[in-house]
Amino acid sequence: MTTLTLPKLTVHGHELDTRPESLGELRRSSHLAGDGAALRERMREDGYLYLPGYLDPDAVLEARREVTARLAEDGLLDARFPPLDAVANENPPPGKRGVRNDIARRSEAVQRLLYAGRMMEFYRRLLGGEVLHFDYTWLRAIAPGKAAAPHCDIVFMGRGTQELCTAWTPLGDITYQMGGLMILEHSHRLERVRNTYGRMDVDSYCANRPDAELYASRQKRWSGQLSKNAPRLRERLGGRWLTAEFHAGDLLTFGMFTIHASLDNHSDRVRLSSDTRYQLASEPADERWIGEQPVAHSTTRGRIC
């Protein structure tokens, strides 16, 4: 990755510093895919594992085909182009963008890709035992524009085990211009983040504060963002932002305390990817994301602060 080949990169509207001391490539771990002990050691060291080409590209394409067919039916894609190209409709109907768990739940190809075969084999090897996956699938259809600001996943799903892994799976090729995921280098080691922000929960509120009723009724809600300004966050916490151009078949996995964000989508395409979660079946699971109809973020609970 060099400043000579990179387009303008932004995160939530803020331009990234693309100098080598600020932005780097994700370290590849595909050669470790068959060695559970080596995978665990690399995960402890880096806080993530990047495995280009680990998944079957044909299986990814099959999932993409089913997803884009549904997005086309919903009017999110430009009808002048093949649905598989996922060219965005400039005037889409409201309420159909963002996370589409409904599509993932009904797509056999998506379910096979994410919850069977090589994916489950990988997590059994990485975690060293039988694996439970969340039933909720964060299938993301991200239109051109701003994407996710920096955050850790623990604040969204921390009511079970903390030894929980996120899999970020691109459902097709994702260029820098389309905007893939990026990781803040060694951020999983930051105790000051883990012991403050990392102890929070987006679905809880301080019952002893004046605005408690607003949070209880969900008129107010915390977004879970660690920061809205990725360049400034990197300067404050250290490390580099790490990313890549992704391809069908790639897998990127990381832990609950690894800070990550998405590059903004500067293309004319809908960027397709999924976030899924895996843990040892013997560990407690966050009840919000388990079951035929997970409650997700539909309820809140109060606590004394």
C-alpha positions as a Markdown table, in Angstrom:
| # | Residue | x | y | z |
|---|---|---|---|---|
| 1 | Met | 0.0 | 0.0 | 0.0 |
| 2 | Thr | 1.5 | 3.4 | -1.0 |
| 3 | Thr | 0.3 | 6.9 | -1.3 |
| 4 | Leu | 0.9 | 6.7 | -5.1 |
| 5 | Thr | -1.8 | 4.1 | -5.7 |
| 6 | Leu | -4.4 | 5.1 | -3.2 |
| 7 | Pro | -7.5 | 7.2 | -3.9 |
| 8 | Lys | -8.8 | 9.6 | -1.3 |
| 9 | Leu | -9.9 | 7.5 | 1.7 |
| 10 | Thr | -12.4 | 8.8 | 4.2 |
| 11 | Val | -14.1 | 7.3 | 7.3 |
| 12 | His | -17.4 | 8.9 | 8.3 |
| 13 | Gly | -16.4 | 11.9 | 6.2 |
| 14 | His | -12.9 | 12.4 | 7.7 |
| 15 | Glu | -10.0 | 12.0 | 5.3 |
| 16 | Leu | -7.4 | 9.5 | 6.3 |
| 17 | Asp | -3.7 | 10.2 | 6.4 |
| 18 | Thr | -2.3 | 7.6 | 3.9 |
| 19 | Arg | 1.4 | 8.0 | 4.8 |
| 20 | Pro | 3.0 | 4.6 | 5.7 |
| 21 | Glu | 3.3 | 5.5 | 9.3 |
| 22 | Ser | -0.4 | 6.1 | 9.5 |
| 23 | Leu | -1.9 | 3.5 | 7.2 |
| 24 | Gly | -0.8 | 0.0 | 6.4 |
| 25 | Glu | -1.8 | -3.4 | 5.0 |
| 26 | Leu | -3.5 | -6.1 | 7.0 |
| 27 | Arg | -1.1 | -9.0 | 7.8 |
| 28 | Arg | -2.0 | -12.2 | 6.0 |
| 29 | Ser | -2.6 | -15.4 | 7.9 |
| 30 | Ser | -3.9 | -17.8 | 5.2 |
| 31 | His | -0.8 | -20.0 | 5.6 |
| 32 | Leu | -1.9 | -20.6 | 9.2 |
| 33 | Ala | -5.4 | -21.7 | 8.4 |
| 34 | Gly | -4.8 | -25.4 | 9.3 |
| 35 | Asp | -3.0 | -24.8 | 12.5 |
| 36 | Gly | -5.2 | -23.9 | 15.5 |
| 37 | Ala | -2.4 | -23.1 | 17.9 |
| 38 | Ala | -0.7 | -20.8 | 15.4 |
| 39 | Leu | -4.0 | -19.1 | 14.7 |
| 40 | Arg | -4.6 | -18.5 | 18.4 |
| 41 | Glu | -1.1 | -17.1 | 18.8 |
| 42 | Arg | -1.5 | -14.8 | 15.8 |
| 43 | Met | -4.9 | -13.6 | 17.2 |
| 44 | Arg | -3.4 | -12.9 | 20.6 |
| 45 | Glu | -0.6 | -10.9 | 18.9 |
| 46 | Asp | -2.6 | -8.9 | 16.3 |
| 47 | Gly | -6.2 | -9.0 | 17.5 |
| 48 | Tyr | -7.3 | -10.1 | 14.1 |
| 49 | Leu | -6.7 | -12.7 | 11.4 |
| 50 | Tyr | -6.9 | -11.9 | 7.7 |
| 51 | Leu | -7.2 | -14.9 | 5.4 |
| 52 | Pro | -7.4 | -14.0 | 1.7 |
| 53 | Gly | -9.0 | -16.7 | -0.3 |
| 54 | Tyr | -9.9 | -19.0 | 2.6 |
| 55 | Leu | -13.6 | -19.3 | 1.6 |
| 56 | Asp | -14.8 | -20.8 | -1.7 |
| 57 | Pro | -15.3 | -17.9 | -4.2 |
| 58 | Asp | -18.1 | -19.8 | -6.0 |
| 59 | Ala | -20.0 | -20.1 | -2.7 |
| 60 | Val | -19.6 | -16.4 | -2.1 |
| 61 | Leu | -20.8 | -15.7 | -5.6 |
| 62 | Glu | -23.9 | -17.9 | -5.1 |
| 63 | Ala | -24.7 | -16.0 | -1.9 |
| 64 | Arg | -24.2 | -12.6 | -3.6 |
| 65 | Arg | -26.5 | -13.7 | -6.4 |
| 66 | Glu | -29.3 | -14.5 | -4.0 |
| 67 | Val | -28.8 | -11.3 | -2.0 |
| 68 | Thr | -28.6 | -9.0 | -5.0 |
| 69 | Ala | -31.8 | -10.6 | -6.5 |
| 70 | Arg | -33.6 | -9.6 | -3.3 |
| 71 | Leu | -32.1 | -6.1 | -3.2 |
| 72 | Ala | -33.2 | -5.6 | -6.8 |
| 73 | Glu | -36.8 | -6.7 | -5.9 |
| 74 | Asp | -36.7 | -4.1 | -3.1 |
| 75 | Gly | -35.7 | -1.3 | -5.5 |
| 76 | Leu | -32.2 | -0.7 | -4.0 |
| 77 | Leu | -30.4 | -1.4 | -7.3 |
| 78 | Asp | -30.3 | 0.4 | -10.6 |
| 79 | Ala | -32.6 | -1.7 | -12.9 |
| 80 | Arg | -30.5 | -0.7 | -16.0 |
| 81 | Phe | -27.7 | -3.0 | -14.8 |
| 82 | Pro | -27.5 | -6.7 | -13.9 |
| 83 | Pro | -28.4 | -7.2 | -10.2 |
| 84 | Leu | -25.1 | -9.1 | -9.6 |
| 85 | Asp | -23.3 | -5.8 | -10.3 |
| 86 | Ala | -25.1 | -4.1 | -7.4 |
| 87 | Val | -25.2 | -0.7 | -9.0 |
| 88 | Ala | -27.0 | 1.5 | -6.5 |
| 89 | Asn | -30.4 | 3.1 | -7.3 |
| 90 | Glu | -29.9 | 6.8 | -6.7 |
| 91 | Asn | -33.5 | 7.1 | -5.4 |
| 92 | Pro | -34.1 | 3.9 | -3.4 |
| 93 | Pro | -37.3 | 3.4 | -1.4 |
| 94 | Pro | -36.9 | 4.2 | 2.3 |
| 95 | Gly | -36.4 | 1.5 | 5.0 |
| 96 | Lys | -34.5 | -1.1 | 2.9 |
| 97 | Arg | -30.9 | 0.0 | 3.3 |
| 98 | Gly | -28.4 | -1.0 | 6.0 |
| 99 | Val | -28.5 | -4.3 | 7.9 |
| 100 | Arg | -30.7 | -7.0 | 6.1 |
| 101 | Asn | -30.9 | -9.9 | 8.5 |
| 102 | Asp | -34.3 | -10.7 | 6.8 |
| 103 | Ile | -32.5 | -11.5 | 3.5 |
| 104 | Ala | -29.8 | -13.5 | 5.3 |
| 105 | Arg | -32.3 | -15.6 | 7.2 |
| 106 | Arg | -34.2 | -16.6 | 4.0 |
| 107 | Ser | -31.1 | -17.2 | 1.8 |
| 108 | Glu | -29.9 | -20.8 | 1.7 |
| 109 | Ala | -26.7 | -19.8 | 0.0 |
| 110 | Val | -25.9 | -17.2 | 2.7 |
| 111 | Gln | -26.7 | -19.7 | 5.5 |
| 112 | Arg | -24.4 | -22.3 | 3.9 |
| 113 | Leu | -21.6 | -19.9 | 3.4 |
| 114 | Leu | -21.6 | -18.4 | 6.9 |
| 115 | Tyr | -22.8 | -21.3 | 9.1 |
| 116 | Ala | -21.5 | -24.5 | 7.5 |
| 117 | Gly | -18.5 | -25.9 | 5.7 |
| 118 | Arg | -15.2 | -24.1 | 5.8 |
| 119 | Met | -16.4 | -21.3 | 8.0 |
| 120 | Met | -17.4 | -23.6 | 10.9 |
| 121 | Glu | -14.3 | -25.7 | 10.4 |
| 122 | Phe | -12.2 | -22.6 | 10.8 |
| 123 | Tyr | -13.8 | -21.5 | 14.1 |
| 124 | Arg | -13.7 | -25.0 | 15.5 |
| 125 | Arg | -10.0 | -25.0 | 14.8 |
| 126 | Leu | -9.4 | -21.4 | 16.1 |
| 127 | Leu | -11.5 | -21.8 | 19.3 |
| 128 | Gly | -10.5 | -25.4 | 20.0 |
| 129 | Gly | -14.0 | -26.9 | 20.5 |
| 130 | Glu | -17.6 | -27.1 | 19.4 |
| 131 | Val | -18.8 | -23.8 | 18.1 |
| 132 | Leu | -22.0 | -21.8 | 18.6 |
| 133 | His | -22.9 | -19.0 | 16.1 |
| 134 | Phe | -25.3 | -16.2 | 16.7 |
| 135 | Asp | -28.6 | -16.6 | 14.8 |
| 136 | Tyr | -28.7 | -13.0 | 13.8 |
| 137 | Thr | -26.8 | -12.1 | 10.7 |
| 138 | Trp | -25.6 | -8.5 | 10.1 |
| 139 | Leu | -25.9 | -8.7 | 6.3 |
| 140 | Arg | -24.9 | -5.2 | 5.2 |
| 141 | Ala | -26.0 | -3.5 | 2.0 |
| 142 | Ile | -24.1 | -0.2 | 2.2 |
| 143 | Ala | -25.0 | 2.4 | -0.4 |
| 144 | Pro | -22.6 | 5.1 | -1.6 |
| 145 | Gly | -21.9 | 7.5 | 1.3 |
| 146 | Lys | -20.6 | 7.5 | 4.9 |
| 147 | Ala | -20.0 | 4.2 | 6.6 |
| 148 | Ala | -19.4 | 2.9 | 10.2 |
| 149 | Ala | -17.4 | 5.1 | 12.6 |
| 150 | Pro | -14.7 | 3.5 | 14.9 |
| 151 | His | -16.1 | 1.1 | 17.6 |
| 152 | Cys | -15.5 | -2.2 | 19.3 |
| 153 | Asp | -18.1 | -5.0 | 19.1 |
| 154 | Ile | -18.1 | -5.7 | 22.9 |
| 155 | Val | -20.6 | -2.8 | 23.5 |
| 156 | Phe | -23.1 | -4.4 | 21.2 |
| 157 | Met | -22.9 | -8.0 | 22.3 |
| 158 | Gly | -21.1 | -8.2 | 25.6 |
| 159 | Arg | -23.6 | -10.0 | 27.8 |
| 160 | Gly | -22.2 | -13.5 | 27.2 |
| 161 | Thr | -18.7 | -14.6 | 26.8 |
| 162 | Gln | -16.0 | -12.0 | 25.9 |
| 163 | Glu | -14.2 | -14.8 | 23.9 |
| 164 | Leu | -16.4 | -14.1 | 20.9 |
| 165 | Cys | -15.2 | -13.6 | 17.4 |
| 166 | Thr | -16.6 | -11.5 | 14.6 |
| 167 | Ala | -16.2 | -12.7 | 11.0 |
| 168 | Trp | -16.3 | -9.9 | 8.4 |
| 169 | Thr | -17.0 | -11.6 | 5.0 |
| 170 | Pro | -17.0 | -9.5 | 1.7 |
| 171 | Leu | -19.8 | -10.8 | -0.6 |
| 172 | Gly | -17.8 | -9.9 | -3.7 |
| 173 | Asp | -14.7 | -7.8 | -4.5 |
| 174 | Ile | -14.4 | -4.6 | -2.5 |
| 175 | Thr | -12.0 | -1.9 | -3.8 |
| 176 | Tyr | -10.5 | 0.9 | -1.8 |
| 177 | Gln | -13.1 | 3.2 | -3.5 |
| 178 | Met | -15.9 | 1.0 | -2.4 |
| 179 | Gly | -14.6 | 1.0 | 1.2 |
| 180 | Gly | -13.8 | -2.1 | 3.1 |
| 181 | Leu | -13.2 | -2.8 | 6.8 |
| 182 | Met | -10.1 | -1.4 | 8.6 |
| 183 | Ile | -8.5 | -2.4 | 11.9 |
| 184 | Leu | -6.6 | -0.1 | 14.3 |
| 185 | Glu | -3.3 | -1.8 | 14.8 |
| 186 | His | -2.8 | -3.5 | 18.3 |
| 187 | Ser | -5.9 | -1.8 | 19.6 |
| 188 | His | -7.0 | -5.0 | 21.4 |
| 189 | Arg | -4.2 | -4.3 | 23.9 |
| 190 | Leu | -5.5 | -0.9 | 25.0 |
| 191 | Glu | -6.5 | -1.4 | 28.6 |
| 192 | Arg | -7.7 | 2.2 | 28.9 |
| 193 | Val | -10.3 | 1.5 | 26.2 |
| 194 | Arg | -11.1 | -2.0 | 27.5 |
| 195 | Asn | -11.7 | -0.7 | 31.1 |
| 196 | Thr | -13.8 | 2.3 | 30.2 |
| 197 | Tyr | -15.6 | 2.2 | 26.8 |
| 198 | Gly | -15.3 | -1.6 | 26.8 |
| 199 | Arg | -17.5 | -1.9 | 29.9 |
| 200 | Met | -20.5 | -0.1 | 28.3 |
| 201 | Asp | -23.6 | -1.6 | 26.7 |
| 202 | Val | -25.7 | 0.2 | 24.0 |
| 203 | Asp | -28.9 | -1.3 | 25.4 |
| 204 | Ser | -28.4 | -0.2 | 29.0 |
| 205 | Tyr | -28.9 | 3.2 | 30.6 |
| 206 | Cys | -28.3 | 4.9 | 33.9 |
| 207 | Ala | -31.6 | 4.6 | 35.8 |
| 208 | Asn | -30.5 | 7.2 | 38.4 |
| 209 | Arg | -30.0 | 10.0 | 36.0 |
| 210 | Pro | -32.5 | 12.7 | 35.0 |
| 211 | Asp | -32.7 | 11.5 | 31.4 |
| 212 | Ala | -33.3 | 7.9 | 32.3 |
| 213 | Glu | -36.9 | 7.8 | 31.0 |
| 214 | Leu | -35.8 | 9.1 | 27.6 |
| 215 | Tyr | -33.4 | 6.1 | 27.3 |
| 216 | Ala | -35.9 | 3.6 | 28.8 |
| 217 | Ser | -38.5 | 4.7 | 26.1 |
| 218 | Arg | -35.7 | 4.7 | 23.4 |
| 219 | Gln | -36.3 | 8.3 | 22.6 |
| 220 | Lys | -32.5 | 8.7 | 23.2 |
| 221 | Arg | -29.9 | 6.0 | 22.5 |
| 222 | Trp | -26.1 | 5.8 | 22.5 |
| 223 | Ser | -24.7 | 4.8 | 19.1 |
| 224 | Gly | -21.9 | 2.7 | 20.5 |
| 225 | Gln | -19.3 | 4.7 | 18.6 |
| 226 | Leu | -15.9 | 5.1 | 20.2 |
| 227 | Ser | -15.2 | 8.2 | 18.0 |
| 228 | Lys | -16.6 | 9.9 | 14.9 |
| 229 | Asn | -13.1 | 11.0 | 13.8 |
| 230 | Ala | -10.9 | 8.0 | 12.8 |
| 231 | Pro | -7.8 | 10.0 | 12.0 |
| 232 | Arg | -7.9 | 11.8 | 15.3 |
| 233 | Leu | -8.6 | 8.6 | 17.2 |
| 234 | Arg | -5.5 | 7.0 | 15.7 |
| 235 | Glu | -3.4 | 10.0 | 16.7 |
| 236 | Arg | -4.6 | 9.7 | 20.3 |
| 237 | Leu | -4.4 | 5.9 | 20.7 |
| 238 | Gly | -1.4 | 5.1 | 18.5 |
| 239 | Gly | -0.9 | 2.4 | 15.9 |
| 240 | Arg | -1.9 | 2.5 | 12.2 |
| 241 | Trp | -5.2 | 1.9 | 10.5 |
| 242 | Leu | -4.9 | -1.4 | 8.5 |
| 243 | Thr | -7.0 | -2.3 | 5.5 |
| 244 | Ala | -6.8 | -4.0 | 2.1 |
| 245 | Glu | -8.7 | -4.4 | -1.2 |
| 246 | Phe | -10.9 | -7.4 | -0.6 |
| 247 | His | -12.0 | -10.2 | -2.9 |
| 248 | Ala | -14.7 | -12.9 | -2.9 |
| 249 | Gly | -13.4 | -15.7 | -0.7 |
| 250 | Asp | -11.6 | -13.5 | 1.8 |
| 251 | Leu | -12.2 | -13.7 | 5.5 |
| 252 | Leu | -11.3 | -11.2 | 8.2 |
| 253 | Thr | -11.9 | -12.1 | 11.9 |
| 254 | Phe | -11.2 | -10.3 | 15.1 |
| 255 | Gly | -12.1 | -10.1 | 18.8 |
| 256 | Met | -14.5 | -8.0 | 20.8 |
| 257 | Phe | -12.0 | -5.4 | 21.9 |
| 258 | Thr | -10.4 | -4.8 | 18.5 |
| 259 | Ile | -11.2 | -1.2 | 17.2 |
| 260 | His | -12.4 | -1.2 | 13.7 |
| 261 | Ala | -14.4 | 1.0 | 11.2 |
| 262 | Ser | -15.4 | 1.0 | 7.6 |
| 263 | Leu | -14.1 | 3.2 | 4.8 |
| 264 | Asp | -16.7 | 5.3 | 3.2 |
| 265 | Asn | -18.2 | 4.1 | -0.1 |
| 266 | His | -17.1 | 6.4 | -2.9 |
| 267 | Ser | -18.3 | 4.2 | -5.7 |
| 268 | Asp | -21.6 | 3.8 | -7.5 |
| 269 | Arg | -22.2 | 0.3 | -6.1 |
| 270 | Val | -23.9 | -1.1 | -3.0 |
| 271 | Arg | -21.1 | -2.7 | -0.9 |
| 272 | Leu | -22.1 | -6.1 | 0.3 |
| 273 | Ser | -20.6 | -7.9 | 3.3 |
| 274 | Ser | -21.7 | -9.8 | 6.4 |
| 275 | Asp | -20.8 | -9.6 | 10.1 |
| 276 | Thr | -21.3 | -12.9 | 11.9 |
| 277 | Arg | -20.3 | -14.1 | 15.4 |
| 278 | Tyr | -18.8 | -17.4 | 16.7 |
| 279 | Gln | -18.0 | -18.7 | 20.2 |
| 280 | Leu | -17.4 | -21.9 | 22.0 |
| 281 | Ala | -20.8 | -23.7 | 22.6 |
| 282 | Ser | -19.8 | -24.3 | 26.2 |
| 283 | Glu | -19.6 | -20.5 | 27.0 |
| 284 | Pro | -22.6 | -18.2 | 27.8 |
| 285 | Ala | -24.1 | -16.4 | 24.8 |
| 286 | Asp | -25.7 | -13.0 | 24.6 |
| 287 | Glu | -29.4 | -13.6 | 24.6 |
| 288 | Arg | -30.1 | -10.7 | 22.3 |
| 289 | Trp | -28.7 | -12.5 | 19.2 |
| 290 | Ile | -29.9 | -16.1 | 19.8 |
| 291 | Gly | -33.1 | -17.8 | 18.7 |
| 292 | Glu | -35.4 | -17.9 | 15.7 |
| 293 | Gln | -36.4 | -14.3 | 16.2 |
| 294 | Pro | -33.6 | -12.6 | 18.2 |
| 295 | Val | -34.7 | -9.5 | 20.1 |
| 296 | Ala | -31.6 | -7.6 | 18.9 |
| 297 | His | -31.6 | -4.0 | 20.2 |
| 298 | Ser | -35.4 | -3.8 | 20.8 |
| 299 | Thr | -35.2 | -3.7 | 24.6 |
| 300 | Thr | -33.2 | -1.8 | 27.2 |
| 301 | Arg | -32.4 | -2.2 | 30.9 |
| 302 | Gly | -31.5 | 0.2 | 33.6 |
| 303 | Arg | -28.5 | 0.2 | 35.9 |
| 304 | Ile | -27.2 | 2.3 | 38.7 |
| 305 | Cys | -24.3 | 4.4 | 37.6 |
